[in-house]
């Protein structure tokens, strides 16, 4: 996802600053349009901050997941090697461990290649 572009917010903030100081300094008649503009700008600022913070958090979580996937793949391969070392390739534990969809896909690819070569 993409962060919100701050151009509209910056433009509104530039207009809010003189407007707020004008409303505070002089005796002007009460006009709800000015107050609504100031409140809407502040609300928009809070929303965009929350949105951008959420995206930043999601990106950080995604990076952590990617790094953990690498670690998990490595541990999975080490576990497979340990199963082969301790129990052998003919063991029930090894066959159960290898019955994953990834293993099935690789076996199917090998069989398809063998069939193509035989023809």
KOLSE-93238 format. One line per field, with one value per residue (C-alpha): residue in three letters; x, y, z. Coordinates in steps of 0.25 Angstrom, whole numbers. Layout:
N
code (ALA	...);
x (X	...);
y (Y	...);
z (Z	...);
END
This chain:
119
code (UNK	UNK	UNK	UNK	UNK	UNK	UNK	UNK	UNK	UNK	UNK	UNK	UNK	UNK	UNK	UNK	UNK	UNK	UNK	UNK	UNK	UNK	UNK	UNK	UNK	UNK	UNK	UNK	UNK	UNK	UNK	UNK	UNK	UNK	UNK	UNK	UNK	UNK	UNK	UNK	UNK	UNK	UNK	UNK	UNK	UNK	UNK	UNK	UNK	UNK	UNK	UNK	UNK	UNK	UNK	UNK	UNK	UNK	UNK	UNK	UNK	UNK	UNK	UNK	UNK	UNK	UNK	UNK	UNK	UNK	UNK	UNK	UNK	UNK	UNK	UNK	UNK	UNK	UNK	UNK	UNK	UNK	UNK	UNK	UNK	UNK	UNK	UNK	UNK	UNK	UNK	UNK	UNK	UNK	UNK	UNK	UNK	UNK	UNK	UNK	UNK	UNK	UNK	UNK	UNK	UNK	UNK	UNK	UNK	UNK	UNK	UNK	UNK	UNK	UNK	UNK	UNK	UNK	UNK);
x (0	4	5	-4	1	3	0	-14	-11	0	-8	-19	-10	-4	-18	-22	-10	-13	-28	-27	-18	-28	-40	-32	-27	-38	-53	-59	-73	-75	-74	-76	-70	-56	-57	-62	-50	-40	-46	-47	-32	-28	-37	-31	-17	-20	-26	-14	-4	-12	-13	2	6	-2	4	18	14	9	22	30	22	24	39	39	30	39	52	45	41	55	58	47	51	65	60	51	63	71	60	59	73	73	61	69	82	75	64	67	60	52	46	31	35	43	31	21	30	32	17	16	10	23	29	17	19	34	31	21	30	41	31	26	40	43	31	35	49	43	34);
y (0	14	25	37	49	61	72	74	74	84	93	93	95	107	113	109	116	130	128	123	135	144	138	139	153	161	163	155	150	136	128	113	111	115	106	95	96	96	84	77	80	74	62	59	61	51	41	42	40	28	22	24	19	6	4	6	-5	-14	-12	-15	-28	-32	-31	-39	-50	-51	-52	-63	-70	-72	-77	-86	-92	-94	-101	-110	-114	-117	-125	-133	-136	-140	-150	-156	-157	-163	-171	-173	-171	-184	-180	-176	-163	-159	-163	-155	-143	-143	-144	-129	-123	-117	-131	-137	-126	-128	-143	-141	-132	-142	-153	-144	-141	-156	-159	-148	-154	-168	-164);
z (0	-2	8	7	-1	9	-2	2	17	15	7	17	29	22	21	36	42	38	39	54	57	51	59	72	70	66	70	58	57	60	47	48	34	39	51	42	33	45	51	38	35	49	47	33	39	50	40	30	42	47	33	30	43	40	27	34	44	33	25	38	40	26	27	40	33	21	31	39	27	23	37	37	23	29	41	33	24	37	43	31	31	45	43	32	40	52	46	32	19	20	34	36	42	29	20	29	29	14	11	9	-3	-7	-7	-15	-25	-27	-28	-39	-47	-46	-51	-62	-67	-67	-75	-85	-87	-89	-100);
END
